[in-house]
Amino acid sequence: MEIQGATLRVCVDDLDSAIPFYERLAGGRALRFERGGVQVAAIGCFLLMSGPAAEIEVLRKVAATLAVADVDEAHTVLTGLGAEIVAGPVPTPVGRNLIARHPDGAVYEYVDRRRP
């Protein structure tokens, strides 16, 4: 499994006011979507999230989002290395993802751009 990149997860109180700063910082436009009641904006290497406190609290526990070519392969490698799959694989607006807890306790999201 090759990790192709990482996305920094940023929880914000007001997505609309945060977007212009990150668009200028990253030099790109926000791709907006909603997932489970949480408003999300992907801008360059940043993933901004805003929503209900209970949902955001869960999202804060995920250290980063890691891009991989194939979430199924990531699942196989991760479980083979002793990671616990917390959620997924499940479809997302742009592909699939899973959440894994590494043996050291760190939690990461793994995503691909493969449509199910």
C-alpha positions in Angstrom: 0.0 0.0 0.0 1.4 3.4 -1.0 0.2 6.5 0.8 -0.3 9.1 -1.9 -0.8 12.1 0.2 -2.3 13.5 3.4 -5.0 16.0 4.2 -5.0 18.1 7.3 -8.4 18.0 9.1 -9.5 21.4 10.5 -12.6 21.7 12.6 -14.0 25.3 12.5 -17.0 27.0 14.1 -18.1 28.9 11.0 -17.3 27.2 7.6 -18.4 30.2 5.5 -16.0 32.6 7.3 -13.1 30.1 7.3 -13.3 29.2 3.6 -11.9 32.5 2.1 -8.7 32.3 4.3 -8.0 28.7 3.3 -8.8 29.4 -0.4 -6.2 32.2 -0.5 -3.7 30.1 1.6 -4.0 27.0 -0.6 -4.6 28.9 -3.9 -7.7 27.0 -4.8 -11.5 26.9 -4.6 -13.4 25.0 -2.0 -15.2 21.8 -2.9 -18.2 21.7 -0.6 -20.3 18.8 0.5 -22.3 17.5 3.5 -21.7 14.2 5.3 -23.7 13.1 8.3 -24.9 16.6 9.2 -21.4 18.0 9.0 -20.6 20.7 6.4 -17.2 20.0 4.7 -15.0 22.1 2.4 -12.0 20.5 0.7 -9.4 23.1 -0.2 -5.9 22.0 -1.3 -4.5 19.8 1.5 -7.1 21.1 4.0 -10.4 19.5 4.9 -12.5 22.0 6.8 -15.4 20.7 8.9 -18.2 22.3 10.8 -21.3 21.0 12.4 -23.0 19.7 15.6 -20.7 19.5 18.6 -21.2 15.8 19.0 -20.2 15.1 15.4 -17.2 17.4 15.5 -16.0 15.8 18.8 -15.9 12.4 16.9 -14.1 14.0 13.9 -11.4 15.6 16.1 -10.3 12.1 17.1 -9.1 11.4 13.6 -5.5 12.7 13.2 -5.4 13.0 9.4 -6.8 11.7 6.2 -4.5 9.6 4.0 -5.0 9.1 0.3 -4.4 5.6 -1.0 -4.9 4.0 -4.4 -7.3 1.4 -3.1 -9.1 1.3 0.3 -9.6 -2.5 0.0 -5.8 -2.9 -0.2 -5.4 -0.5 2.8 -7.9 -2.6 4.8 -5.9 -5.8 4.1 -2.5 -4.2 5.0 -3.8 -2.4 8.1 -5.5 -5.5 9.5 -2.4 -7.5 8.7 -0.3 -5.1 10.7 -2.7 -5.2 13.7 -4.8 -2.1 13.1 -8.4 -2.1 14.1 -10.9 -1.0 11.4 -13.3 1.3 13.3 -15.6 2.1 10.3 -15.9 1.2 6.6 -15.0 0.8 3.9 -18.0 3.0 2.9 -18.8 5.1 -0.2 -18.0 8.9 0.0 -18.9 11.7 -2.5 -15.6 11.1 -4.3 -14.7 7.4 -3.7 -14.5 5.3 -0.5 -13.0 5.5 3.0 -12.3 3.7 6.1 -11.3 4.7 9.6 -8.5 2.7 11.3 -7.0 2.7 14.8 -3.3 1.9 14.7 -1.8 -0.3 17.3 -0.4 2.8 19.0 -3.9 4.2 19.4 -3.7 6.9 16.6 -6.8 7.1 14.4 -6.6 7.9 10.7 -9.0 8.0 7.8 -7.9 6.3 4.6 -9.6 7.4 1.3 -9.4 6.5 -2.4 -11.1 7.9 -5.4 -12.5 4.6 -6.7 -16.2 4.6 -7.1 -17.9 1.5 -5.7 
